[in-house]
Amino acid sequence: MAALIYKWLIGFAFVGLVYNHHPIFVSVTEIEHNANDKTLEISCKIFTDDFEDVLRKKNPAKKVDLLDIKYKSSMSPLVNDYIQKHLSIFTDGKQVRLQFLGFEQDEEAIVSYFEVKNIEKVKKIEVVNDILYEEKPQQMEIIHVMVNGERKSSRLNNPDTKASFLF
């Protein structure tokens, strides 16, 4: 009898996970200073279902599908616009302009890529990140920054939005 109840509980938990998509709400932002090219290389990884949900709410008149290749060109401006509004980066006290390079699917996530040119040296990077905060009160942001081979990381929990890294 106990084994039967255990099987039911495991099955119920599995069904709950399937219908609730994933149990955590997190995005990962990686920033790397490329000293040779004098650039910052930035990537943002966001669960696809959460990202599509927020884009649909922000753009109710548009069909939002980040996975279908035939919509990629119409999705790029939506991805770029959303990230630009929710991610700001400052190097040595000055806000930098993120240049959108594109996005791709990576397993259950969408990874968007950005670049900042003409960054010779970096002593301090400040990040303001509130990706998906308006939709997910339990959202967490993981930020990794690499400068001169030194990696530093920070975690932001909604409503915290700012992280600072000294090198």
C-alpha positions as CSV (number, residue, x, y, z in Angstrom):
1,M,0.0,0.0,0.0
2,A,2.8,2.4,0.9
3,A,4.6,1.6,-2.4
4,L,1.4,2.5,-4.3
5,I,1.0,5.8,-2.5
6,Y,4.7,6.6,-3.2
7,K,4.2,5.9,-6.9
8,W,1.2,8.2,-7.0
9,L,3.1,11.0,-5.2
10,I,6.1,10.7,-7.6
11,G,3.7,10.7,-10.6
12,F,1.8,13.7,-9.3
13,A,5.1,15.6,-8.7
14,F,6.3,14.8,-12.3
15,V,3.0,16.0,-13.8
16,G,3.3,19.2,-11.8
17,L,6.8,19.8,-13.1
18,V,5.7,19.2,-16.7
19,Y,2.8,21.6,-16.5
20,N,4.7,24.3,-14.6
21,H,7.5,24.2,-17.1
22,H,10.5,24.7,-14.7
23,P,10.7,25.2,-11.0
24,I,13.1,28.1,-10.9
25,F,13.1,31.5,-12.6
26,V,16.6,32.6,-13.5
27,S,18.5,34.3,-16.3
28,V,22.2,34.3,-16.8
29,T,24.2,37.3,-18.1
30,E,27.8,36.9,-19.0
31,I,30.1,39.8,-19.7
32,E,33.7,39.2,-20.9
33,H,36.3,41.9,-21.7
34,N,38.2,40.9,-24.9
35,A,41.4,42.9,-24.5
36,N,42.7,42.0,-28.0
37,D,39.6,43.3,-29.7
38,K,39.0,46.0,-27.1
39,T,35.4,44.9,-26.7
40,L,32.9,43.7,-24.1
41,E,31.1,40.5,-25.3
42,I,27.8,40.0,-23.6
43,S,25.3,37.2,-23.6
44,C,21.9,36.9,-21.9
45,K,20.4,33.4,-21.4
46,I,16.7,33.4,-20.6
47,F,14.2,30.4,-20.4
48,T,12.3,30.5,-23.7
49,D,8.8,30.1,-22.3
50,D,9.3,32.9,-19.8
51,F,10.8,35.2,-22.4
52,E,8.0,34.5,-24.9
53,D,5.4,35.2,-22.2
54,V,6.8,38.6,-21.4
55,L,7.3,39.5,-25.1
56,R,3.7,38.5,-25.8
57,K,2.5,40.8,-23.0
58,K,4.6,43.7,-24.3
59,N,3.6,43.1,-27.9
60,P,0.0,41.9,-28.0
61,A,-0.5,42.7,-31.7
62,K,2.5,40.5,-32.8
63,K,2.9,36.8,-33.1
64,V,5.8,35.9,-30.8
65,D,7.7,32.7,-31.6
66,L,11.4,32.6,-30.7
67,L,11.9,29.0,-31.9
68,D,10.4,29.1,-35.4
69,I,13.2,30.2,-37.9
70,K,10.7,31.9,-40.2
71,Y,9.9,34.5,-37.5
72,K,13.5,35.1,-36.5
73,S,13.9,38.4,-38.4
74,S,10.7,39.8,-36.9
75,M,11.7,38.5,-33.4
76,S,15.2,40.1,-33.4
77,P,13.9,43.7,-32.8
78,L,11.6,42.4,-29.9
79,V,14.5,40.6,-28.3
80,N,16.9,43.5,-28.7
81,D,14.4,46.1,-27.4
82,Y,13.5,44.1,-24.4
83,I,17.1,43.4,-23.3
84,Q,18.1,47.0,-24.0
85,K,15.3,48.2,-21.7
86,H,16.2,45.8,-18.9
87,L,20.0,45.5,-18.9
88,S,22.4,48.5,-18.5
89,I,26.1,48.2,-18.2
90,F,28.5,50.8,-17.0
91,T,32.3,50.6,-17.4
92,D,34.4,52.9,-15.1
93,G,31.3,55.0,-14.4
94,K,30.1,55.5,-18.0
95,Q,27.1,53.8,-19.5
96,V,28.0,51.8,-22.6
97,R,25.9,51.2,-25.7
98,L,25.0,47.6,-26.3
99,Q,25.1,46.6,-30.0
100,F,22.8,43.7,-30.7
101,L,24.4,40.8,-32.6
102,G,21.5,38.3,-32.6
103,F,20.0,35.4,-30.7
104,E,19.7,31.7,-30.9
105,Q,18.1,28.8,-29.1
106,D,20.2,26.8,-26.6
107,E,18.3,23.8,-25.3
108,E,15.4,25.3,-23.3
109,A,16.7,28.9,-23.4
110,I,17.2,31.8,-25.7
111,V,20.7,33.3,-25.8
112,S,21.0,36.9,-27.1
113,Y,24.4,38.4,-27.9
114,F,25.6,41.9,-27.6
115,E,28.9,43.7,-28.1
116,V,30.4,47.0,-26.9
117,K,33.3,48.4,-28.9
118,N,36.3,50.6,-27.9
119,I,36.8,49.3,-24.4
120,E,40.5,49.3,-23.9
121,K,40.7,48.7,-20.1
122,V,38.2,47.9,-17.4
123,K,38.6,48.6,-13.7
124,K,35.0,48.6,-12.7
125,I,31.8,47.2,-14.3
126,E,28.4,48.0,-12.9
127,V,25.3,46.1,-14.1
128,V,21.7,47.1,-13.7
129,N,19.5,44.0,-14.6
130,D,15.8,43.5,-14.1
131,I,15.1,41.0,-16.8
132,L,11.6,39.4,-16.3
133,Y,11.2,41.1,-12.9
134,E,7.9,42.6,-14.0
135,E,6.5,39.1,-14.7
136,K,8.2,36.9,-12.2
137,P,8.4,38.0,-8.5
138,Q,10.7,35.1,-7.8
139,Q,13.1,35.9,-10.7
140,M,16.8,35.6,-10.1
141,E,19.7,37.0,-12.1
142,I,23.1,35.4,-12.2
143,I,25.8,37.7,-13.6
144,H,29.3,36.5,-14.5
145,V,32.0,39.0,-15.5
146,M,35.5,38.2,-16.8
147,V,38.3,40.7,-17.1
148,N,42.0,39.8,-17.7
149,G,41.2,36.2,-17.0
150,E,39.7,37.0,-13.6
151,R,36.1,35.8,-13.2
152,K,33.6,37.4,-10.7
153,S,30.0,36.5,-10.2
154,S,26.9,37.9,-8.5
155,R,23.3,36.9,-7.9
156,L,20.4,39.4,-7.9
157,N,17.0,38.4,-6.4
158,N,14.0,40.4,-7.5
159,P,13.7,43.3,-6.6
160,D,17.5,43.8,-6.4
161,T,18.8,45.2,-9.7
162,K,22.4,46.3,-9.2
163,A,25.7,44.5,-9.1
164,S,29.2,46.0,-9.1
165,F,32.6,44.3,-10.0
166,L,36.0,45.7,-9.4
167,F,39.1,44.5,-11.2
